[in-house]
């Protein structure tokens, strides 16, 4: 598809050079149409790949899990990602997964502590967090070339304070890809969450009828 797109674009550029400036709008319009058709074709292939993922026995409903799924173009490349929520009846059965479509395959992204539905922002970033037995985990990621790229992170735990009571201790802290402090992360997170729009995403039951209806 990429080779075909490049070939068509070359032909359009040649047509532009031959026709002069009067052909500019013609060239721009046709390149736009070709790119749109390419994204539509790739998105259709992604939906077919996601359908196969959801048909796996791993995602069949049970007495402990009621799987739901959603699709949303997280990274803004014109091809939607697949989000899966296990719908666990208890904490050990609860988890979420995200798949992206890259180089013709549905690829599961390795996000740490993606237990509950992620918060997806419309600028290409999503956040996920978890707290359990004194440990606290917050991550902000973006998707690049079929993999996750860490934006910011804060891992910390609680424990006895030096003067009694409870205190919090940072294990790892990253802000905009650089090692940082807990206070800097908190300020960054509060500013980020308040100034970026959260996407509205609808989840559907992982049934055959829903897969046929929403994965196309």
N, C-alpha and C positions, 0 to 999 in steps of 0.2 A: 504494500500500500504506500509506503514512504517513497519508494522508487518511482511508482506511478505518479504520485503527487508532485515529485520533483520534476519529472518529465513534462507534466502538464503545465506547471508553472514556468518552465523554460520556454515552452511554446507560446505561452501568453506574453512573456517578456519580449520574445522575438516579434510577436504581433504588434506590441507596443512600439518597439523601435522602428518598425516598418511604417506604422500609421502615424507616428509623431505624437505630439502632446494631445491631440484630439482623441487618441485611443486610451488615455490614462484611465478614465472612468470605467471603460470596458474591461481593461486588464484587472483593475482593483476589484470590480464586482465579481468577475469570474474566479479570481483567486479566492475570494471570500466564500463563494459557493462551493469550490473544491474542498476547502478546509472544513467547512460545515458538514459536507457529505462524508469526509473522512472520519470526523469525530462521531457522527451518527452511526457509521458502520462499526467503529471500534466499540462504541457503547453497547451496541446490540450484541456483539461477541462477548463483551464483559457480562451482560445479563445472562447469557447462556451458560457461561462458566460459573457464575454465582449460583445458578439454579442447580447445577451438578453438585456444588459444595453443600447446599442445603438439603439435598436428597440423601446425603450420607447418613448412615445409622447413628453416628455421633450426635446428630441434631434432631433425632426423633424424640417426640414428647414422651415423658414417663411420669410416674407418680411424684418425681422429685423436680422435674424440669418442664417448663412450658415455653419452648423456644419461640422467640419473635425475631423479625429481621426488618431492616430498613436499608434504603439506598440513598446516598447523598454524595455529590461531587465535593469532597473535602478540599482537595488541592487545586480545584479550579481549572483542571486540564480538559474539561468537557466530557470526561468519563467518570461515572459514579463509582464510589466505593460501596462495599457491603458491610453493614454493621449487624452483629448478631448478639442477642441478649438471651442468656440461658434461662432466665425466669426462675432461678433456683428457689425452692421452697425454704431452704435454710442456707446459711452463709457459705458452708463448704461446697454447696452445689451452684452457687452464684458466680458467674463470670461473663465477660463480654469479649468479643473478638472483632477485629476489623480486617477485611480483605481489600486489596487493591488490584487492579488489572494492569499488568506490566509485561511487555514482551510476549503477548499472547496467552498469558496464564493468570489465574487468580492466585494471588500470593497473600498469605496471612502475615500481618505485620506483628512484630514482636514488641508489644508495648508492656512495660512493667506496671503491675498493679492496676490493670484494666479490669476491675471487678464489676463496677456498675457502669451504666450507660455514660459514655464520654460526653463532655460538653464540647460541642463543635462550634467554632466561630466562623463567620462568613469570609474571613481573610485567609483561610487555609491552615489554621492551627486548631488543635483540639487538646483538651485537658482531661486527665483522669486522676483519681485519688482513692486512697483507702486508709483505714485506720483499724488496727487490730492489736490487742494485748500490749498496749503501750507504745506501739510503733505507728508512725504517721508518714504517709507517702503522697506526694503531689508531683505530677509530671505535666509538662506542656510539650507537645510534639507537632511537627509538620511532616508531610510526606514528600519525599524527593527520590525520583528514579526507583520506585518500587520498594523503598525502605523508609524507616522512620529516622528523622533527624531531631535530636533533642534541642528544644528551645530553652527551657528553664526547668529546674527541679529543686525540690526540698525534701529531704528525708531526715526525720528526727525522732527521738524517743523521749519518754518521760522517765523520771527516776527520783530518788531522794535528793532533796536540795542540800547544799552545804550547811544551811542553817535550819534544817528541818523543812517539812512540807514537801511539795512536789515541784520539780524543776524540769525544764525541757533542754535536751542536748542535741545539737545538730550533728548528723552523721555525714551528710553530703548536701551541698548547696551550689546550684548553678543558675546564673542569670544571663540570658542571651548568649549561652555557650561558654561563659567564663566562670571560673570558680568565684564564689561570692559568700555573703553572710546571710543569716536568717532575716535580719532586719531589711536588708536590701531586697531579698526575695519577696517578703511580705509587701513592701512598698510597690515593687514591680507588679506583683499579682493583683493587688487592689486597683492599681492604675489600669492594668491591662483589661481586667474583667469589666471595669466600668466604662471603658472607652471603645470596646469592640462589640459588635453585634453577634448575638448567639443565634445559630440557625434553628429553625423550627423543623424537626424531623419526626415523621410518623412511623411507628413500628407496626408490623402486621404479624399475625399468627403464621407459623411455619407450616402451612397446609398446602396441598397441591393447588387448590383453587387460588390461594393468595400468591403463590409463586407464579402461576400462569398470569395472574392479573397485574402484578407489580414488577415482575422481572421481564420486561420487554422493551 
